[in-house]
Amino acid sequence: MAELRRETRVIGDVAALDYDDTLAFFEGRADRADDLDRRTITMYQDGRAALAAARDEREVRDVMPHLHLDEQRTRVLDIGCGVARWGGHLAGRVAGYLGVDFSPGLVRLANEDLAVAYPGGTGTATVLSATELDRGDLADDAFDLVIVSGVMVYLNDEDCAAMLGNVARLVAPGGQVYIREPMARSERLTLCGHWSDELAADYSAVYRSVATYDRLFADHLVGFNRTNGFELAPELANRAETAQFVSIHERGTA
């Protein structure tokens, strides 16, 4: 009897991600840290570190001016922090940084870098999944800036909604949410254990449309105004079906 092959590229329809597979992927990336440029561990482009660096630099250049940062007051939560790339960029600009990620391997790497960037101990990372923010000890209204950078692409629909609801709870009045996600240019695309030659691994992700994300933001970031939204560095894109989009939201003070 012929072996059945599951579809690894699903276009248009909804297909569920297996989080165990995703965790194994990122643990594998962390295990290869000595062989990869730091930024490519979570920004990929293996063998093209210059492209990852250019994207990183452009994101910081284009986004940083829109963030309300105060080195004496701003408390940051970075959800799905990976190796704490944003933590490094924010060092010296904020009062405190907490990164959370579901990958112990990535959190270990993040803390190695944060110990150097925040010698006073005000920058740390801990193991906590984006799907379990309500189970941690994170206090309501605790953060002036919450970063969600390349996280929802690895979450199923119901967990995206739940995470955004938790984000709304965690942001202080007047605080901001910065979101950057790879999104589909047209139809929804889901990769379910799809083999990547570039990454030398099976890869899973959901690329939703901009309209889908707009609905998610409107439904679950209640009490927030969207202050910015734009495609990030289109000239640096190298995928025809997807692009990086930025969205910044500010919570009211009332």
Secondary structure, DSSP 8 states (H G I E B T S, - for coil): -------SEEESS-----HHHHHHHHHHHHHTGGGS-TTHHHH--TT-HHHHHHHHHHHHHHHGGGS---TTT-EEEEET-TTTHHHHHHTTTSSEEEEEES-HHHHHHHHHHHHHH-TTS-EEEEE--GGGTTTS---TT-EEEEEEES-GGGS-HHHHHHHHHHHHHHEEEEEEEEEEEEEESSS-EEEEEEEETTTTEEEEEEE-BHHHHHHHHHHHSTTEEEEEEEE--GGG---SSEEEEEEEEEE---
